[in-house]
Amino acid sequence: MVSQSQKAAPRNLLDRLQEAKEQGWLGEVAAIEASLAAAEQKLAAIRDLAARHTTVHLGMPDLRGVVARVDSEQRNEDAKGQS
């Protein structure tokens, strides 16, 4: 037999907590309260991280060494082709 709570649409943890308290399901109450505490900790961590402004300035890349090496390699290939 399907219970009334199984027929209901998905509910949030606060609704489930209220039902568990009304039904006297102490283990379910403890589990839901632990889930709520963990969710609140995670939300607090997200808020703290967002407030830090952890922008990293990488600066502009210095490509002079790469360009010089490629240019040197190209000159060597050109010199070999002319010989």
C-alpha positions as CSV (number, residue, x, y, z in Angstrom):
1,M,0.0,0.0,0.0
2,V,1.3,3.5,-0.9
3,S,1.3,6.0,1.9
4,Q,0.0,9.5,1.6
5,S,3.6,10.9,1.9
6,Q,4.7,8.7,-1.1
7,K,1.9,10.1,-3.3
8,A,2.8,13.7,-2.6
9,A,5.0,15.7,-4.9
10,P,8.6,16.1,-3.9
11,R,8.9,18.4,-1.0
12,N,11.7,20.3,0.6
13,L,13.6,19.2,3.8
14,L,11.6,21.5,6.0
15,D,8.4,19.8,5.0
16,R,9.9,16.4,5.5
17,L,11.3,17.5,8.9
18,Q,7.8,18.7,10.0
19,E,6.3,15.4,9.0
20,A,9.0,13.4,10.7
21,K,8.4,15.3,13.9
22,E,4.6,14.8,13.7
23,Q,5.0,11.1,13.1
24,G,7.6,10.7,15.8
25,W,10.3,9.4,13.5
26,L,13.3,10.3,15.6
27,G,15.9,8.8,13.3
28,E,14.5,10.6,10.3
29,V,14.4,13.9,12.3
30,A,18.0,13.5,13.2
31,A,19.0,12.7,9.6
32,I,17.1,15.7,8.2
33,E,18.5,18.0,10.8
34,A,22.0,16.8,9.9
35,S,21.3,17.4,6.2
36,L,20.0,20.9,6.9
37,A,23.1,21.7,9.0
38,A,25.4,20.4,6.2
39,A,23.6,22.4,3.6
40,E,23.8,25.6,5.7
41,Q,27.6,25.0,6.2
42,K,28.0,24.6,2.4
43,L,26.0,27.7,1.7
44,A,28.1,29.7,4.2
45,A,31.3,28.4,2.6
46,I,30.0,29.5,-0.8
47,R,29.1,33.0,0.5
48,D,32.5,33.3,2.1
49,L,34.2,32.3,-1.1
50,A,32.2,34.7,-3.2
51,A,33.0,37.6,-0.7
52,R,36.8,37.1,-1.0
53,H,37.2,38.5,-4.5
54,T,39.9,36.0,-5.4
55,T,40.7,37.5,-8.7
56,V,44.2,36.4,-9.9
57,H,46.0,38.9,-12.2
58,L,48.1,36.8,-14.5
59,G,49.5,39.8,-16.4
60,M,50.4,39.8,-20.1
61,P,52.3,36.9,-21.5
62,D,55.9,37.6,-22.7
63,L,56.1,36.1,-26.1
64,R,59.4,37.7,-27.2
65,G,61.4,34.6,-26.5
66,V,59.0,32.4,-28.4
67,V,58.9,34.8,-31.4
68,A,62.7,35.0,-31.4
69,R,63.1,31.2,-31.4
70,V,60.6,30.8,-34.2
71,D,62.2,33.6,-36.2
72,S,65.6,32.0,-35.7
73,E,64.3,28.5,-36.7
74,Q,62.8,30.1,-39.8
75,R,66.0,31.8,-40.8
76,N,67.9,28.5,-40.4
77,E,65.4,26.7,-42.6
78,D,65.7,29.5,-45.2
79,A,69.5,29.3,-45.1
80,K,69.4,25.6,-45.7
81,G,67.0,26.0,-48.6
82,Q,69.3,28.5,-50.3
83,S,72.4,26.3,-50.0
